[in-house]
């Protein structure tokens, strides 16, 4: 039991001088004046803050560079969680900053694989929650989505890219769309037939039946419109991923009740005439439009900075409570896990962090992290190196 702290449930009111009772990895009690059953370890956290652990809605953490990208246009059967490196130094660095889980996403040409939620101790939480589609685009000024950046790269803007003739870009788009529609048609025929097993089409059946969404990367306005039209035609559910220009089509997104996973808030504008704060203001625009959204890093090395991506939107109109929801409860709900995690409520997984302040503030220290109710070692490689070289003669 954690006793005496300020409990930020995220789903409801803040509980001063509250307690959280955990049993077998689940939260079994939240409130004031809770009694601890005999034999329960009680940890006094008086004066500290208790929050649910943060969730990175789109990440490649733990994936080796050779494992996050697959060749071929259609690979919905691939599960990135199978290739997580449990010794990746980014895992302890991220959980030490309050991130307890991440949605692992593969990268590829079109349908690149499945999205799986993993804990920051490399434990799998949900093996398959969506299928990733990078939607084709008419790219006259190609812009890489955040998922394509090497982590050491500086993002570029459209004005730095070579301009492609429209006719050439349109022809390439039509070829890709024809292939994409043909793949969906083949998957539907497979669903209603009794042909030899095909893992690619098996992975598509939950999408076609509406049981899983497609996680659709669509950056620009035209891509977003095309992706929504495609979803209507195919009668599938989608989550928009990294939609930089979502602010241009708020009404369309809202009318279709489509959730959104935004890319990093701390990023450069992609258009010549964009204001410097375009990425900072988009979260507030989505919130005011009533669109459910979360924030992802789309990175293998930047999951540890997830809280600051949410924090950057607060001075630009996003309420602080909503900023934390964007990296916790909203992320869980978008992928159908809202009843299992994302807030401090009875019955949910005990992914908890204890801090000495607001976790979105860079000056705050994360004192404890619990994943599945188990305390985590917060030592990071950076801290070990600091201590090692501090002792040099």
C-alpha positions in Angstrom: 0.0 0.0 0.0 1.1 3.6 -0.8 -0.2 5.7 2.1 -0.4 9.5 2.7 0.3 10.8 -0.8 -1.8 13.0 -3.1 -3.5 10.7 -5.5 -4.0 12.0 -9.0 -6.5 9.5 -10.3 -6.7 11.2 -13.7 -10.2 9.7 -14.2 -11.7 11.7 -11.3 -10.8 14.1 -8.5 -7.5 14.4 -6.8 -7.4 12.7 -3.4 -5.4 14.5 -0.7 -3.7 12.4 1.9 -4.9 9.3 0.0 -3.8 5.7 -0.2 -3.6 3.1 -3.0 -3.9 -0.5 -2.1 -2.4 -3.1 -4.5 -2.8 -6.8 -4.6 -1.4 -9.3 -7.2 -0.5 -6.5 -9.5 -3.9 -4.8 -9.5 -5.3 -1.8 -7.7 -7.9 -3.0 -5.2 -8.5 0.2 -3.2 -8.1 4.0 -3.7 -9.2 6.6 -1.2 -8.6 8.1 2.2 -8.4 6.1 5.5 -7.9 2.8 3.8 -6.9 0.0 6.2 -4.1 -2.3 5.1 -4.9 -6.1 5.4 -2.6 -8.0 7.7 0.8 -8.7 6.1 0.5 -5.9 3.6 3.7 -3.8 3.1 2.9 -0.1 3.7 5.0 2.6 2.1 4.7 6.0 3.6 4.6 8.6 0.7 3.4 11.5 2.7 4.1 14.8 0.9 4.6 13.0 -2.5 2.4 12.7 -5.6 0.9 9.5 -6.9 0.1 9.3 -10.7 -0.7 6.5 -13.1 2.4 5.6 -15.2 2.6 7.3 -18.6 2.0 5.6 -21.9 3.8 6.4 -25.1 1.1 6.0 -27.8 3.6 5.3 -30.6 7.2 4.2 -30.0 10.0 2.0 -31.3 11.8 1.7 -28.0 13.6 -1.6 -27.5 13.6 -2.3 -31.2 16.9 -2.7 -32.9 17.5 -0.6 -36.0 17.3 -3.7 -38.2 14.0 -4.9 -36.5 11.8 -1.8 -36.7 11.5 -1.8 -40.5 10.4 -4.6 -42.7 10.7 -5.0 -46.5 7.7 -5.4 -48.7 4.5 -3.4 -48.9 2.1 -5.6 -46.9 3.2 -7.3 -43.6 0.2 -7.1 -41.2 1.3 -10.4 -39.6 4.5 -9.0 -38.0 4.5 -8.3 -34.3 7.3 -5.9 -33.1 6.9 -7.0 -29.5 8.6 -10.3 -30.5 11.9 -8.5 -31.2 12.1 -6.2 -28.1 15.6 -6.1 -26.7 15.1 -6.4 -22.9 18.6 -5.0 -22.3 18.0 -1.8 -24.3 19.3 1.1 -22.1 16.3 3.3 -23.2 13.9 1.1 -21.1 15.2 2.1 -17.7 15.8 5.6 -18.8 12.2 5.9 -19.8 10.6 4.3 -16.8 12.9 6.4 -14.6 11.1 9.4 -16.0 7.6 8.0 -15.3 6.9 6.2 -18.5 5.7 2.7 -17.7 4.5 1.4 -21.1 4.7 2.1 -24.8 2.8 1.2 -27.9 5.4 -0.6 -30.1 4.9 0.2 -33.8 6.8 -1.1 -36.8 7.8 1.0 -39.8 7.5 0.0 -43.5 6.2 0.9 -46.9 2.5 0.6 -46.4 1.1 -2.1 -44.0 4.1 -2.7 -41.8 2.8 -4.8 -39.0 0.9 -4.8 -35.7 0.9 -2.5 -32.7 1.6 -4.1 -29.3 1.7 -2.5 -25.9 4.7 -3.4 -23.8 5.8 -2.5 -20.3 9.1 -0.7 -19.7 10.4 -3.9 -18.2 10.0 -5.5 -21.6 6.9 -7.3 -20.5 4.1 -7.7 -23.1 0.8 -6.2 -22.0 -1.4 -6.6 -25.1 0.0 -8.5 -28.1 -2.1 -7.0 -30.9 -4.2 -3.9 -30.7 -4.0 -2.4 -34.2 -2.4 -2.7 -37.6 -0.2 0.0 -38.9 -0.8 1.6 -42.3 1.3 4.4 -43.8 -1.3 5.9 -46.1 -0.2 6.7 -49.6 0.2 10.4 -50.4 0.6 12.6 -53.4 3.9 13.9 -52.3 5.1 16.9 -54.4 7.2 18.0 -51.4 7.9 14.8 -49.5 7.8 15.1 -45.8 8.9 12.1 -43.6 6.5 11.2 -40.8 8.2 11.2 -37.4 8.4 7.4 -37.4 10.9 7.6 -40.3 13.5 9.8 -38.6 16.7 8.3 -37.4 16.9 9.5 -33.9 20.1 11.4 -34.6 18.5 13.2 -37.6 17.3 16.7 -37.4 13.7 16.9 -38.9 13.5 18.8 -42.2 10.8 21.1 -43.4 9.1 21.0 -46.8 11.0 23.9 -48.2 14.3 21.9 -47.8 13.0 19.0 -49.9 13.2 18.5 -53.6 9.9 19.3 -55.4 8.5 16.4 -57.3 6.3 17.1 -60.4 2.6 16.7 -59.6 2.0 14.3 -62.5 4.8 12.0 -61.2 3.6 12.2 -57.6 0.0 11.5 -58.7 1.0 8.5 -60.8 3.0 7.0 -57.9 0.0 7.6 -55.5 -2.4 5.8 -57.9 -0.1 2.8 -58.1 0.0 2.5 -54.4 -3.7 3.0 -53.9 -4.5 0.3 -56.5 -2.2 -2.1 -54.6 -3.8 -1.2 -51.3 -7.3 -1.7 -52.5 -6.3 -5.0 -54.1 -4.8 -6.2 -50.8 -8.1 -5.4 -49.0 -10.1 -7.2 -51.6 -7.9 -10.2 -51.3 -8.2 -10.2 -47.5 -12.0 -10.1 -47.8 -12.1 -13.0 -50.2 -9.8 -14.9 -47.9 -12.1 -14.2 -44.9 -15.0 -15.8 -46.7 -13.1 -18.7 -48.3 -11.4 -21.9 -47.0 -8.1 -21.5 -48.8 -4.7 -22.5 -47.4 -3.8 -20.4 -44.3 -2.1 -17.1 -44.9 -0.8 -15.2 -41.9 -1.0 -11.8 -43.7 -4.8 -12.2 -44.3 -5.4 -13.8 -40.9 -4.0 -10.6 -39.3 -6.4 -8.5 -41.3 -9.6 -10.3 -40.3 -10.0 -8.4 -36.9 -9.7 -5.1 -38.9 -12.2 -6.1 -41.5 -14.6 -7.2 -38.7 -14.3 -3.9 -36.9 -12.6 -5.5 -33.8 -9.3 -3.7 -34.3 -8.5 -0.3 -35.8 -5.9 0.5 -38.4 -3.3 2.9 -37.1 -3.0 5.2 -40.1 -0.1 7.5 -40.6 -1.4 10.6 -42.5 0.6 13.8 -42.1 -0.9 16.4 -44.4 -4.5 17.5 -44.9 -5.0 15.8 -48.2 -3.7 12.5 -46.8 -6.0 12.8 -43.8 -9.0 13.4 -46.0 -8.0 10.5 -48.3 -7.5 8.2 -45.3 -10.9 9.0 -43.8 -12.5 8.4 -47.2 -10.7 5.1 -47.5 -11.9 4.0 -44.1 -15.5 4.9 -45.0 -15.2 2.9 -48.3 -13.6 -0.1 -46.5 -15.9 0.2 -43.5 -13.0 0.0 -41.0 -12.1 1.8 -37.9 -9.0 4.0 -37.9 -6.8 5.9 -35.5 -5.0 8.8 -37.2 -1.3 8.8 -36.5 1.1 11.8 -36.7 -1.5 14.0 -38.4 0.4 17.3 -38.4 -2.3 19.1 -40.3 -5.2 17.7 -38.3 -6.0 21.3 -37.2 -7.2 22.0 -40.8 -9.9 19.3 -40.7 -11.1 19.3 -37.1 -14.7 19.1 -38.2 -14.2 16.1 -40.5 -12.3 14.2 -37.8 -14.9 15.0 -35.1 -17.8 14.1 -37.3 -16.3 10.6 -37.9 -15.4 10.2 -34.2 -11.8 9.3 -35.1 -9.2 9.4 -32.3 -5.8 10.9 -33.0 -2.2 10.1 -31.9 -0.2 13.3 -32.3 3.5 13.2 -33.0 6.0 15.1 -30.8 4.9 18.5 -29.8 8.5 19.7 -29.6 9.0 19.6 -33.4 9.6 22.0 -36.2 6.8 23.3 -38.5 6.8 21.5 -41.9 5.3 24.3 -44.1 6.9 27.5 -45.1 4.1 29.7 -43.9 3.4 27.8 -40.6 3.8 29.8 -37.4 6.7 28.7 -35.1 4.2 27.3 -32.6 2.1 25.2 -34.9 2.9 21.9 -33.2 2.5 23.4 -29.8 -1.1 24.7 -30.4 -2.5 21.6 -32.2 -3.2 19.6 -29.0 -5.3 22.5 -27.7 -7.1 22.7 -31.0 -8.1 19.0 -30.8 -9.2 19.3 -27.2 -11.4 22.3 -27.9 -12.9 20.5 -30.9 -13.8 17.5 -28.6 -11.5 15.1 -30.4 -9.9 12.4 -28.2 -6.2 12.4 -28.7 -2.9 11.2 -27.2 0.7 12.0 -27.8 3.4 9.6 -29.1 7.1 10.1 -29.7 7.4 7.8 -32.8 10.9 7.1 -31.7 13.3 4.5 -30.3 15.2 6.9 -28.1 12.9 9.7 -27.1 10.2 7.9 -25.1 12.0 9.1 -22.0 11.0 12.7 -23.0 7.3 11.9 -23.4 6.2 14.1 -20.4 7.8 17.1 -21.9 6.0 16.6 -25.2 2.8 16.9 -23.3 4.0 19.8 -21.1 4.9 21.9 -24.2 1.2 22.1 -25.2 0.1 23.6 -21.8 1.3 27.2 -22.3 -0.5 27.1 -25.7 -4.0 26.4 -24.4 -4.1 22.8 -23.3 -5.3 22.4 -19.7 -2.7 20.7 -17.5 -5.1 17.9 -16.6 -5.7 17.1 -20.2 -2.0 17.2 -21.0 -1.5 14.3 -18.5 -4.5 12.5 -19.9 -2.8 12.7 -23.3 0.0 10.5 -22.0 -2.1 8.2 -19.8 -5.8 7.6 -19.8 -6.5 8.8 -23.4 -3.7 6.6 -24.7 -5.3 3.6 -23.0 -8.8 4.4 -24.2 -7.8 5.0 -27.8 -6.5 1.4 -28.0 -9.3 -0.2 -26.1 -7.4 -0.6 -22.8 -9.3 2.1 -20.8 -10.7 -0.5 -18.4 -7.3 -2.0 -17.7 -4.9 0.9 -17.3 -4.3 4.6 -17.7 -5.7 5.9 -14.3 -5.6 5.1 -10.6 -8.8 3.2 -10.2 -9.8 0.0 -8.6 -9.5 -3.1 -10.9 -6.8 -1.5 -13.1 -3.2 -2.6 -13.5 -0.9 -1.1 -10.8 1.3 0.9 -13.1 2.1 3.8 -10.7 4.7 6.5 -10.2 5.5 8.5 -7.1 7.0 11.9 -7.6 7.9 15.0 -5.6 5.9 17.3 -8.0 4.2 17.5 -11.4 5.6 14.8 -13.6 5.4 17.1 -16.6 7.8 19.5 -15.1 11.5 18.9 -15.8 12.4 19.8 -12.2 10.3 17.0 -10.8 12.0 13.8 -9.5 10.4 10.4 -10.0 10.9 8.7 -6.6 9.3 5.3 -7.3 7.9 3.4 -10.2 5.7 0.3 -10.0 4.8 -1.9 -13.0 2.2 -4.6 -12.4 2.5 -3.6 -8.7 6.2 -4.5 -8.6 8.8 -1.8 -7.7 11.3 -1.0 -10.5 15.0 -0.2 -10.3 15.4 3.4 -11.3 19.1 3.3 -11.9 19.9 4.3 -15.5 23.1 4.1 -17.5 23.5 7.8 -17.3 23.3 7.8 -13.5 25.8 4.9 -13.3 28.2 6.7 -15.5 27.8 9.8 -13.4 28.6 8.0 -10.2 31.5 6.1 -11.8 33.3 9.2 -13.1 32.4 11.3 -10.0 34.7 8.9 -8.1 37.7 9.4 -10.4 40.9 10.5 -8.6 
